[in-house]
């Protein structure tokens, strides 16, 4: 859930996750093939499952990259009150009392 205390200049590491996913696909596919060839069925299955996990992550990363930086959350995500600007004090955001503060 969004709280409004996220950094204004926060950036996502989606490009890094994309390249790491590609690297993971290469190694898990290699491991699956090699372990299957040397009759290590258990390790081949483990590498195959990891391959599916990495492929699912890659699909999500590509989807989020295509959404772009201007993606807006759907209506079921509750809004938060925006700050007055970059000069607004952070303690106002953290200790607003709305979320069970002190």
Secondary structure by P-SEA (a helix, b strand, c coil): ccccccccccccaaaaaaaaaaaaaaaaaaaaaaaaaacaaaaaaaaaaaaaaaaaaaaaaaaaaaaccccccccccccccccccccccaaaaaaccccccc
